[in-house]
Amino acid sequence: MPNDSTYQSMFLRLFDDFYNIVPDYSAKERNADCGTVRKRLNQEGMAFLTKTLPQLGKHLDDAFQTGVFKPFNALKRARGRTTPAFMGPLFKKVFGDDGVILVNADPDSVGHIRQACYMMYKLESEYTPELERSTIQDFVSTDGELADYTAATDSSLRPIIWRARRILNSIFKDFDPFDIVPRPGPGASASGSHKSKRYEPLTIFDTVHQVYPTYDYFYTGYDHLVDRVRAYKQAVRKDEPASKLRMVPKDSRGPRIICMEEQEVMFLQQGLADKMRRVISRHPLSKGKVNFTDQTVNQRLAINGSKACPESADVIATLDMKEASDRVSRLLVADLFSDLPKLSRALLALSTRKIELPDGTVLDSHKYAPMGSSLCFPVMSIVHFALGVAAISYHTKAPMKAIAKDFYVYGDDIIVLAKHADLLFECFPRFGLKFNQGKSFVRGPFRESCGADAFKGMNVTPQRVKKRFFDGHAPRDILGALDIEQLLYERGYTRTAQYLRTVSDYRSDEPYPFVLSGSMILGWRRNSPQDVDASRLKHRYNRSTQSKDLRARVFETEPDSSMVGGWEQLMRFFTGTLRGSQRLDGRSTRYIIAWRTVPAIALYGSTCPIIKAVMERSGTM
């Protein structure tokens, strides 16, 4: 089975690519840098790629803010310079001997340095019990800080709250939180039940039932309720729901925390969240400013903002919130939505107040919605928008409509005019919200938002290896390998892409062909028809179509063994969950890779939406 050495070997191919595409990067420099990598890997293992080099990357990004690269102690300095000897020719194209950023700093060199620094930063990693305990402790500590919500009694903050309420009142005017179409969520539930079994309540929670009566939202009508009245009467009754905290592998920094909601609460949360997103996306004040699916808005702004003249009045800042989902307090939400009694009542009813930790203890949570709640993202986004616009309007005396035109939010990513950034840095923490200063960029030629990194108007986003695609045969692993290979190839890292293909083809039943992007056939994707090559595939002549057929792997779905029938199937139809991977016959579906006989023209097929959707969901895009 491939181990870390496979990823290390892939990383080393980067320096062969630097040698091929950077004129001033000599064979001597390549050998020296490869020697440094091998030496540090022997000393630190994968930590050199997943921790030390990312620290160098962050040090570099900080230098773009300050304009000066200060010595990085974890690597030997180049003689007479503040920058490292490691990747020295690249650093010389960006910084002078004194570390000051050059007026003609080379964006390509910035992109190469950042590619090396961040390539393995987010590689899925195992974590120790100590790191697990530390992650939980930080989660609990952050929640405890939210108990001290003082904005309600701070007279200096009340004008901001008042303005934020006006924004929310305008957006949610005539909003009926009870006229919703609930549906099961895509993630795991606290009960652990299969998705096909989430259409009837197992438990009735009094705090939720009082606001969203179970018989109104879990049954299609009177006949359905009468038919299931025994089950309804026998359902477990509890005062309030409790989510379960679980950790999933993330990267070297530690696990990701997910709170699994009770399936009955999740069912209602999805319905309310769907309606809130629709209203926010259509209201004139927030339309195009608060986005939930289109990250390209923030990405374009980041790229354009990185090339703007520093003296320009409309230069933008890209801000990143820290622990965003865990820092929106329930008291803050209650305060902001207090002029909307129906919506406030609904939001608070679907905010889980208790979180069961892995050791069995129960945390009395102060946050509105942790990661895992369907309401987390829409509530977090609109809170950031309303508070930000209100704070700037109050301090600048400018109309809120005018401020909103230059205020963009995508979850925890905020874009605002740079001249207002310091104001938000001072104001937001007073509401319990914090900024990630290391990922917030106000000055200099660098900006970052929604996964797009930009330097002087050029995209310098590194291609990150996230999934351990060499270690498994799951569809998402294979899709991840195909995707990162294409991205590396298009960036000019051909030797690195070639190594990835070699290892993947060796581990596969048969080598993958070269196909045109969007083909239904799984293969190494290219954008030019001249690069398509099916010589690796078995083929035969089809007399009926008078064309060539190929035996190839394709990506498709198949039904699993879990059936939904009767009332549950009718409920599925009425709740609108009959979409995407769900089927009319009541079965759920799963993704598979299968061998099929397909016409040769399929090599040039149009974009496959299924592949794109799964890649986005699995984090490979």
C-alpha positions as CSV (number, residue, x, y, z in Angstrom):
1,M,0.0,0.0,0.0
2,P,1.3,3.5,-0.8
3,N,2.6,5.4,2.2
4,D,3.8,8.9,2.9
5,S,6.9,8.3,0.7
6,T,4.6,8.3,-2.4
7,Y,3.4,11.8,-1.6
8,Q,6.9,12.9,-0.8
9,S,8.2,11.7,-4.1
10,M,5.3,13.5,-5.9
11,F,6.3,16.7,-4.0
12,L,9.9,16.4,-5.1
13,R,8.8,16.5,-8.7
14,L,7.9,20.1,-8.3
15,F,11.5,21.1,-8.3
16,D,12.0,19.3,-11.6
17,D,9.1,21.5,-12.9
18,F,10.7,24.7,-11.5
19,Y,13.9,23.8,-13.3
20,N,12.0,23.4,-16.6
21,I,9.8,26.5,-16.4
22,V,11.9,29.1,-14.4
23,P,14.8,30.4,-16.4
24,D,17.0,31.4,-13.4
25,Y,16.4,28.1,-11.6
26,S,19.5,26.0,-12.4
27,A,20.1,22.3,-12.0
28,K,22.4,23.2,-9.1
29,E,19.6,25.0,-7.3
30,R,17.2,22.2,-8.0
31,N,19.6,19.6,-6.5
32,A,20.2,21.8,-3.5
33,D,16.5,22.3,-2.8
34,C,15.7,18.6,-3.3
35,G,18.6,17.8,-0.9
36,T,17.0,20.2,1.7
37,V,13.6,18.5,1.3
38,R,15.1,15.0,1.7
39,K,17.1,16.0,4.8
40,R,14.2,17.7,6.5
41,L,11.9,14.8,5.6
42,N,14.3,12.4,7.3
43,Q,14.3,14.7,10.4
44,E,10.6,15.7,10.6
45,G,8.8,13.3,8.3
46,M,5.6,14.6,6.7
47,A,5.5,17.5,9.2
48,F,8.0,19.3,7.0
49,L,5.4,19.4,4.2
50,T,2.3,19.8,6.2
51,K,3.5,22.2,8.9
52,T,6.9,23.8,8.3
53,L,6.4,24.8,4.7
54,P,2.9,26.1,5.3
55,Q,4.4,28.3,8.1
56,L,6.8,29.6,5.4
57,G,3.8,30.3,3.2
58,K,2.0,32.2,5.9
59,H,5.2,34.1,6.6
60,L,5.3,35.0,2.9
61,D,1.7,36.2,2.9
62,D,2.3,38.3,6.0
63,A,5.2,40.0,4.1
64,F,2.9,41.0,1.4
65,Q,0.9,42.9,4.0
66,T,3.9,44.6,5.7
67,G,6.0,45.0,2.5
68,V,9.0,43.3,4.1
69,F,10.1,39.7,4.4
70,K,11.6,39.1,7.8
71,P,13.9,36.1,8.4
72,F,12.2,32.8,8.7
73,N,14.0,30.9,11.4
74,A,13.0,27.4,10.4
75,L,15.1,27.6,7.2
76,K,18.6,28.7,6.6
77,R,18.9,32.2,5.2
78,A,20.5,33.0,1.9
79,R,23.8,34.8,2.2
80,G,23.3,38.6,2.5
81,R,19.5,38.3,2.4
82,T,16.6,38.0,4.7
83,T,14.9,35.3,2.5
84,P,15.7,31.6,2.7
85,A,18.3,29.9,0.6
86,F,15.6,27.3,-0.1
87,M,13.9,28.3,-3.4
88,G,16.4,31.2,-3.4
89,P,16.1,32.1,-7.1
90,L,12.3,32.4,-6.7
91,F,12.5,34.6,-3.6
92,K,15.0,36.9,-5.4
93,K,12.3,37.7,-8.0
94,V,10.0,38.9,-5.3
95,F,12.1,40.5,-2.5
96,G,15.2,42.6,-2.5
97,D,18.3,41.8,-0.4
98,D,16.8,43.8,2.5
99,G,13.5,41.8,2.3
100,V,11.6,44.7,0.9
101,I,9.1,43.6,-1.8
102,L,10.2,44.6,-5.3
103,V,8.2,47.1,-7.3
104,N,8.3,44.6,-10.2
105,A,7.8,41.5,-8.0
106,D,7.1,38.5,-10.2
107,P,3.7,36.9,-9.7
108,D,4.8,33.6,-11.4
109,S,7.5,33.2,-8.8
110,V,5.0,34.0,-6.0
111,G,2.8,31.2,-7.4
112,H,5.7,28.7,-7.5
113,I,6.7,29.5,-3.9
114,R,3.2,29.2,-2.7
115,Q,2.7,25.9,-4.6
116,A,5.6,24.3,-2.7
117,C,4.5,25.8,0.6
118,Y,0.9,24.8,0.5
119,M,0.8,21.7,-1.7
120,M,0.5,19.2,1.2
121,Y,-0.9,21.6,3.8
122,K,-4.4,20.1,3.8
123,L,-3.5,16.5,3.2
124,E,-5.8,14.3,5.3
125,S,-3.8,13.2,8.3
126,E,-4.3,11.0,11.4
127,Y,-4.4,12.8,14.6
128,T,-3.3,11.9,18.2
129,P,-5.6,11.5,21.1
130,E,-3.9,14.6,22.6
131,L,-4.8,16.7,19.6
132,E,-8.3,15.4,19.7
133,R,-8.7,16.4,23.3
134,S,-7.1,19.8,22.6
135,T,-9.6,20.4,19.7
136,I,-12.5,19.6,22.0
137,Q,-11.2,21.8,24.7
138,D,-10.8,24.7,22.3
139,F,-14.4,24.1,21.1
140,V,-15.7,24.2,24.7
141,S,-13.6,27.2,25.6
142,T,-14.8,29.2,22.6
143,D,-18.4,28.4,23.5
144,G,-17.8,29.6,27.0
145,E,-16.6,33.0,25.8
146,L,-20.1,33.5,24.2
147,A,-21.8,33.5,27.6
148,D,-20.4,37.0,28.1
149,Y,-22.6,38.8,25.5
150,T,-22.6,42.4,26.6
151,A,-23.9,44.2,23.5
152,A,-27.4,44.2,24.9
153,T,-26.3,46.5,27.7
154,D,-23.6,48.4,26.0
155,S,-25.0,51.7,25.0
156,S,-22.3,52.4,22.4
157,L,-23.3,49.3,20.5
158,R,-27.1,49.8,20.5
159,P,-27.0,52.1,17.4
160,I,-25.3,49.4,15.5
161,I,-27.8,46.7,16.6
162,W,-30.6,49.1,15.8
163,R,-29.3,49.5,12.2
164,A,-28.7,45.8,11.8
165,R,-32.3,45.1,12.8
166,R,-33.5,47.6,10.2
167,I,-31.6,45.6,7.6
168,L,-33.0,42.3,8.7
169,N,-36.5,43.7,9.0
170,S,-36.2,44.9,5.4
171,I,-35.0,41.5,4.1
172,F,-37.4,39.4,6.1
173,K,-40.5,41.6,5.9
174,D,-43.6,39.4,5.5
175,F,-41.3,36.3,5.9
176,D,-43.3,33.3,7.2
177,P,-41.0,30.9,8.9
178,F,-43.7,28.3,9.3
179,D,-44.6,28.1,5.6
180,I,-41.6,25.8,4.8
181,V,-40.9,22.6,2.9
182,P,-38.8,20.5,5.3
183,R,-36.6,17.7,4.1
184,P,-33.9,15.4,5.5
185,G,-30.3,16.7,5.5
186,P,-27.5,15.1,3.6
187,G,-25.3,14.4,6.6
188,A,-25.4,11.9,9.4
189,S,-28.0,12.4,12.1
190,A,-27.6,12.0,15.9
191,S,-29.8,8.9,15.7
192,G,-27.7,7.3,13.0
193,S,-30.7,6.4,10.9
194,H,-30.4,6.0,7.2
195,K,-31.5,8.9,5.0
196,S,-34.5,6.8,3.8
197,K,-35.8,6.5,7.4
198,R,-35.9,10.2,8.2
199,Y,-39.4,11.0,7.1
200,E,-41.3,10.1,10.3
201,P,-40.4,11.2,13.8
202,L,-38.7,8.8,16.2
203,T,-38.7,11.4,19.0
204,I,-40.9,14.4,19.8
205,F,-39.0,17.3,21.4
206,D,-41.3,19.6,23.3
207,T,-39.3,22.8,22.7
208,V,-39.5,22.2,18.9
209,H,-43.0,20.7,18.9
210,Q,-44.4,23.9,20.5
211,V,-43.2,25.9,17.6
212,Y,-43.3,23.4,14.8
213,P,-46.1,20.9,15.7
214,T,-45.0,17.4,14.7
215,Y,-48.3,16.5,13.2
216,D,-48.2,19.5,10.8
217,Y,-44.7,18.9,9.4
218,F,-44.1,15.1,9.4
219,Y,-47.4,13.9,8.0
220,T,-48.9,14.5,4.6
221,G,-52.4,14.9,5.9
222,Y,-55.1,13.6,8.3
223,D,-55.2,10.2,6.7
224,H,-51.5,9.8,7.1
225,L,-51.6,10.8,10.8
226,V,-54.6,8.5,11.5
227,D,-52.8,5.6,9.9
228,R,-49.7,6.2,12.0
229,V,-51.4,7.4,15.1
230,R,-50.1,4.5,17.2
231,A,-46.5,5.2,16.2
232,Y,-47.1,8.9,16.9
233,K,-48.4,8.2,20.4
234,Q,-45.6,5.8,21.1
235,A,-42.8,8.2,19.9
236,V,-40.3,9.0,22.6
237,R,-40.9,12.4,24.3
238,K,-38.1,14.6,25.4
239,D,-37.8,18.2,26.6
240,E,-35.3,19.3,24.0
241,P,-32.9,17.9,21.4
242,A,-29.1,17.4,21.8
243,S,-26.7,17.1,19.0
244,K,-23.6,14.8,19.1
245,L,-20.2,16.2,18.6
246,R,-18.0,14.0,16.3
247,M,-14.6,14.5,14.8
248,V,-13.7,13.7,11.2
249,P,-10.1,13.6,9.7
250,K,-9.2,17.0,8.3
251,D,-5.4,17.7,8.0
252,S,-2.3,18.1,10.0
253,R,-3.8,21.0,12.1
254,G,-6.2,18.5,13.7
255,P,-9.7,17.0,13.1
256,R,-12.8,18.9,11.9
257,I,-15.6,19.1,14.4
258,I,-19.1,18.3,13.2
259,C,-22.2,18.3,15.4
260,M,-24.8,15.8,14.3
261,E,-28.3,17.1,14.8
262,E,-31.3,15.0,15.7
263,Q,-33.1,13.9,12.5
264,E,-36.3,15.6,13.5
265,V,-34.6,18.9,14.0
266,M,-32.5,18.5,10.9
267,F,-35.7,17.9,8.9
268,L,-37.1,21.3,10.0
269,Q,-33.8,23.2,9.8
270,Q,-33.4,22.3,6.2
271,G,-36.8,23.7,5.3
272,L,-36.2,27.0,7.1
273,A,-32.6,27.3,5.8
274,D,-33.8,26.8,2.2
275,K,-36.4,29.5,2.5
276,M,-34.0,32.0,4.2
277,R,-31.4,31.5,1.5
278,R,-34.0,32.1,-1.2
279,V,-35.2,35.3,0.4
280,I,-31.7,36.6,1.1
281,S,-30.6,35.9,-2.5
282,R,-33.5,37.8,-4.0
283,H,-33.8,40.9,-1.8
284,P,-32.4,44.0,-3.5
285,L,-30.2,44.9,-0.5
286,S,-28.5,41.5,-0.3
287,K,-28.9,40.1,-3.8
288,G,-25.5,39.3,-5.2
289,K,-23.9,40.5,-2.0
290,V,-24.7,37.5,0.3
291,N,-24.0,34.4,-1.7
292,F,-24.5,30.7,-0.8
293,T,-23.5,28.8,-3.9
294,D,-21.5,31.2,-6.2
295,Q,-18.0,31.7,-4.8
296,T,-16.8,33.2,-8.1
297,V,-18.2,36.6,-7.0
298,N,-15.7,36.8,-4.1
299,Q,-12.9,35.2,-6.2
300,R,-13.2,37.8,-9.0
301,L,-13.2,40.6,-6.5
302,A,-10.1,39.2,-4.8
303,I,-8.2,39.0,-8.1
304,N,-9.2,42.4,-9.2
305,G,-8.6,43.9,-5.8
306,S,-5.0,42.6,-5.7
307,K,-4.1,44.7,-8.7
308,A,-5.8,47.9,-7.6
309,C,-3.7,51.0,-6.9
310,P,-3.1,51.3,-3.2
311,E,-4.1,54.9,-3.2
312,S,-7.4,54.2,-4.9
313,A,-10.5,54.9,-2.9
314,D,-12.2,51.7,-4.0
315,V,-9.4,49.3,-3.2
316,I,-10.9,46.3,-1.3
317,A,-9.9,44.2,1.6
318,T,-10.5,40.4,1.9
319,L,-11.3,39.4,5.5
320,D,-11.6,36.0,7.0
321,M,-13.5,35.2,10.2
322,K,-12.0,32.9,12.8
323,E,-14.0,30.0,14.2
324,A,-16.9,31.6,12.4
325,S,-19.5,28.9,12.9
326,D,-18.7,28.7,16.6
327,R,-18.8,32.5,17.4
328,V,-22.3,33.5,16.4
329,S,-24.0,33.4,19.8
330,R,-27.6,32.6,20.4
331,L,-28.0,35.8,22.4
332,L,-26.7,37.8,19.4
333,V,-29.2,36.1,17.0
334,A,-32.0,36.7,19.5
335,D,-31.0,40.4,19.8
336,L,-30.7,41.0,16.0
337,F,-34.0,39.3,15.1
338,S,-36.0,40.6,18.1
339,D,-38.2,42.8,15.8
340,L,-39.2,39.8,13.8
341,P,-41.0,37.7,16.5
342,K,-42.2,34.9,14.3
343,L,-38.8,34.3,12.7
344,S,-37.0,34.8,16.0
345,R,-39.2,32.2,17.7
346,A,-38.5,29.8,14.9
347,L,-34.8,30.3,14.8
348,L,-34.4,29.9,18.5
349,A,-36.6,26.8,18.6
350,L,-34.3,25.1,16.0
351,S,-31.1,26.2,17.8
352,T,-29.8,23.1,19.7
353,R,-28.8,24.1,23.2
354,K,-27.1,20.9,24.3
355,I,-24.2,19.2,22.6
356,E,-23.1,15.7,23.7
357,L,-19.3,15.4,23.7
358,P,-17.5,12.2,22.8
359,D,-16.9,11.4,26.5
360,G,-20.6,11.5,27.2
361,T,-20.7,14.8,29.0
362,V,-23.2,17.4,27.8
363,L,-22.3,21.0,27.0
364,D,-24.8,23.7,27.5
365,S,-24.0,25.5,24.4
366,H,-24.2,29.3,23.9
367,K,-23.5,29.3,20.1
368,Y,-26.4,29.6,17.8
369,A,-25.6,26.8,15.4
370,P,-22.4,24.7,15.2
371,M,-21.1,23.2,12.0
372,G,-23.5,20.5,11.1
373,S,-26.7,22.5,11.7
374,S,-28.4,23.4,8.4
375,L,-29.0,26.9,9.8
376,C,-25.4,27.6,10.5
377,F,-24.3,29.0,7.1
378,P,-27.4,31.2,6.3
379,V,-27.6,32.7,9.8
380,M,-23.9,33.2,10.0
381,S,-23.8,34.9,6.6
382,I,-26.7,37.3,7.2
383,V,-25.4,38.2,10.7
384,H,-22.0,39.1,9.2
385,F,-23.7,41.2,6.5
386,A,-26.2,43.0,8.7
387,L,-23.7,43.8,11.5
388,G,-20.9,44.8,9.0
389,V,-23.1,47.2,7.0
390,A,-24.7,48.6,10.2
391,A,-21.3,49.3,11.9
392,I,-19.8,51.0,8.8
393,S,-23.0,53.1,8.3
394,Y,-23.1,54.2,11.9
395,H,-19.4,55.3,12.1
396,T,-19.3,56.9,8.6
397,K,-22.8,58.3,8.6
398,A,-23.3,56.9,5.1
399,P,-26.6,55.4,4.0
400,M,-26.8,51.6,4.6
401,K,-27.8,51.0,1.0
402,A,-24.6,52.7,-0.2
403,I,-22.5,50.6,2.2
404,A,-24.2,47.4,1.2
405,K,-23.2,47.9,-2.5
406,D,-19.5,47.3,-1.6
407,F,-20.0,44.6,1.1
408,Y,-19.8,41.0,0.1
409,V,-20.3,37.9,2.3
410,Y,-19.8,34.2,1.6
411,G,-20.1,32.5,5.0
412,D,-16.9,33.5,6.9
413,D,-15.3,35.3,3.9
414,I,-16.0,39.0,3.8
415,I,-15.0,41.6,1.2
416,V,-15.3,45.3,2.1
417,L,-13.6,48.5,1.1
418,A,-10.1,48.6,2.7
419,K,-10.8,52.0,4.3
420,H,-13.5,50.3,6.4
421,A,-11.5,47.2,7.5
422,D,-10.0,48.6,10.6
423,L,-13.4,49.7,11.8
424,L,-14.7,46.1,11.5
425,F,-11.5,44.8,13.2
426,E,-12.5,47.0,16.2
427,C,-16.2,46.5,16.1
428,F,-16.9,42.8,15.4
429,P,-15.0,41.4,18.5
430,R,-17.3,43.4,20.7
431,F,-20.1,41.1,19.5
432,G,-18.0,37.9,20.2
433,L,-16.8,37.6,16.5
434,K,-13.1,37.3,15.7
435,F,-11.1,37.8,12.6
436,N,-8.3,35.5,11.3
437,Q,-5.6,38.2,11.0
438,G,-3.3,35.8,9.2
439,K,-5.9,35.4,6.4
440,S,-7.2,38.9,6.3
441,F,-5.6,41.2,3.7
442,V,-6.0,45.0,3.7
443,R,-2.8,46.3,2.3
444,G,-0.3,45.2,-0.2
445,P,-0.6,43.4,-3.6
446,F,-2.1,40.1,-2.2
447,R,-5.8,39.2,-1.6
448,E,-7.5,35.9,-0.7
449,S,-11.2,34.9,-0.7
450,C,-13.2,31.8,-1.2
451,G,-10.2,29.7,-2.1
452,A,-8.8,32.2,-4.7
453,D,-5.4,33.6,-3.9
454,A,-4.3,36.6,-6.0
455,F,-1.1,38.6,-6.4
456,K,-1.0,41.7,-8.6
457,G,-4.1,40.6,-10.5
458,M,-2.8,37.1,-11.2
459,N,-4.2,33.9,-9.7
460,V,-1.5,32.3,-7.5
461,T,-3.8,29.7,-5.8
462,P,-1.7,26.6,-5.1
463,Q,-3.1,23.2,-6.1
464,R,-3.5,21.4,-2.8
465,V,-3.5,17.7,-2.3
466,K,-6.4,17.1,0.2
467,K,-7.5,13.5,-0.3
468,R,-5.1,10.6,0.1
469,F,-6.1,9.3,-3.4
470,F,-3.1,7.0,-3.6
471,D,-4.4,5.1,-0.5
472,G,-7.8,4.1,-1.6
473,H,-10.1,3.0,-4.5
474,A,-13.2,4.9,-3.5
475,P,-14.8,7.1,-6.3
476,R,-13.9,10.3,-4.5
477,D,-10.3,9.2,-4.3
478,I,-10.1,8.5,-8.0
479,L,-11.9,11.7,-8.9
480,G,-9.5,13.6,-6.7
481,A,-6.5,12.2,-8.5
482,L,-7.9,13.0,-11.9
483,D,-8.7,16.5,-10.9
484,I,-5.4,17.5,-9.2
485,E,-3.5,16.0,-12.2
486,Q,-5.4,18.2,-14.6
487,L,-4.8,21.3,-12.5
488,L,-1.1,20.6,-12.1
489,Y,-0.7,19.9,-15.8
490,E,-2.5,23.2,-16.8
491,R,-0.2,25.2,-14.4
492,G,2.9,23.8,-16.1
493,Y,3.9,21.3,-13.5
494,T,4.1,18.5,-16.0
495,R,6.6,16.3,-14.2
496,T,4.5,16.3,-11.1
497,A,1.4,15.5,-13.0
498,Q,3.3,12.7,-14.8
499,Y,4.4,11.1,-11.5
500,L,0.8,11.2,-10.3
501,R,-0.4,9.5,-13.5
502,T,2.3,6.8,-13.2
503,V,1.4,5.9,-9.7
504,S,-2.3,5.9,-10.3
505,D,-2.1,3.9,-13.5
506,Y,0.1,1.3,-11.7
507,R,-2.4,0.8,-9.0
508,S,-5.4,0.7,-11.4
509,D,-6.8,-2.3,-13.2
510,E,-5.8,-0.7,-16.5
511,P,-4.2,2.7,-17.2
512,Y,-6.6,5.7,-17.7
513,P,-6.9,7.2,-21.2
514,F,-6.6,10.9,-22.0
515,V,-10.0,12.4,-22.6
516,L,-11.5,15.7,-23.3
517,S,-12.7,17.6,-20.2
518,G,-16.3,16.8,-19.6
519,S,-16.2,13.3,-21.0
520,M,-18.3,10.7,-19.4
521,I,-15.2,8.4,-19.5
522,L,-12.9,8.5,-16.5
523,G,-9.5,9.5,-17.6
524,W,-6.8,12.2,-17.5
525,R,-8.7,15.3,-18.7
526,R,-7.3,17.7,-21.3
527,N,-8.8,20.8,-22.9
528,S,-7.6,20.2,-26.4
529,P,-9.0,17.4,-28.7
530,Q,-5.4,16.9,-30.0
531,D,-4.4,15.6,-26.6
532,V,-7.2,12.9,-26.5
533,D,-5.7,9.4,-26.6
534,A,-7.7,6.2,-26.3
535,S,-4.9,3.8,-27.3
536,R,-4.9,2.4,-23.8
537,L,-8.5,1.2,-24.0
538,K,-9.8,-2.0,-25.6
539,H,-11.9,-1.3,-28.6
540,R,-14.1,-3.0,-31.2
541,Y,-15.9,-2.1,-34.3
542,N,-19.7,-1.8,-33.9
543,R,-21.4,-2.7,-37.2
544,S,-24.8,-1.4,-36.2
545,T,-23.5,2.1,-35.6
546,Q,-20.5,1.7,-38.1
547,S,-18.2,3.2,-35.5
548,K,-15.8,2.2,-32.8
549,D,-16.9,1.2,-29.3
550,L,-14.6,1.4,-26.3
551,R,-14.5,-0.5,-23.1
552,A,-14.0,2.2,-20.4
553,R,-14.7,3.2,-16.9
554,V,-17.5,5.6,-16.3
555,F,-18.9,7.4,-13.3
556,E,-22.5,6.7,-12.5
557,T,-25.0,6.0,-9.7
558,E,-26.8,2.9,-8.6
559,P,-29.6,2.3,-6.1
560,D,-28.7,1.0,-2.7
561,S,-30.7,-1.6,-0.9
562,S,-32.7,0.8,1.3
563,M,-36.2,1.3,0.0
564,V,-38.7,4.0,0.8
565,G,-42.4,3.2,0.2
566,G,-45.9,4.0,1.3
567,W,-46.3,7.2,3.3
568,E,-42.6,7.8,3.4
569,Q,-42.4,7.8,-0.4
570,L,-45.4,10.2,-0.6
571,M,-43.7,12.4,2.1
572,R,-40.5,12.4,0.0
573,F,-42.5,13.6,-3.0
574,F,-44.3,16.4,-1.1
575,T,-41.2,17.6,0.7
576,G,-39.4,18.2,-2.6
577,T,-36.5,15.9,-1.9
578,L,-37.0,14.0,-5.1
579,R,-34.0,15.6,-6.7
580,G,-30.3,14.9,-7.5
581,S,-29.4,11.4,-6.3
582,Q,-32.9,10.4,-5.2
583,R,-35.2,8.3,-7.3
584,L,-38.8,7.9,-8.1
585,D,-38.7,4.2,-7.1
586,G,-38.0,5.3,-3.5
587,R,-34.4,4.1,-3.4
588,S,-31.5,6.2,-2.4
589,T,-28.4,6.1,-4.7
590,R,-24.7,5.8,-4.3
591,Y,-21.9,6.7,-6.6
592,I,-19.9,4.0,-8.3
593,I,-17.2,3.5,-11.0
594,A,-18.1,0.8,-13.5
595,W,-16.8,-0.7,-16.7
596,R,-19.1,0.0,-19.7
597,T,-19.0,-0.3,-23.4
598,V,-19.4,3.3,-24.8
599,P,-19.1,4.8,-28.3
600,A,-15.7,6.3,-29.0
601,I,-17.3,9.7,-29.4
602,A,-17.8,9.7,-25.7
603,L,-14.1,10.7,-25.3
604,Y,-15.2,14.1,-26.4
605,G,-18.5,14.3,-24.4
606,S,-20.0,17.4,-22.8
607,T,-19.5,18.3,-19.2
608,C,-20.9,15.7,-16.8
609,P,-22.8,17.4,-14.0
610,I,-22.7,14.3,-11.8
611,I,-18.9,14.3,-11.7
612,K,-18.7,18.0,-11.1
613,A,-21.3,17.8,-8.2
614,V,-19.5,15.0,-6.5
615,M,-16.1,16.6,-6.8
616,E,-17.4,19.8,-5.2
617,R,-19.1,17.8,-2.4
618,S,-16.0,15.8,-1.7
619,G,-13.7,18.8,-1.6
620,T,-11.6,18.0,-4.6
621,M,-12.6,21.1,-6.4
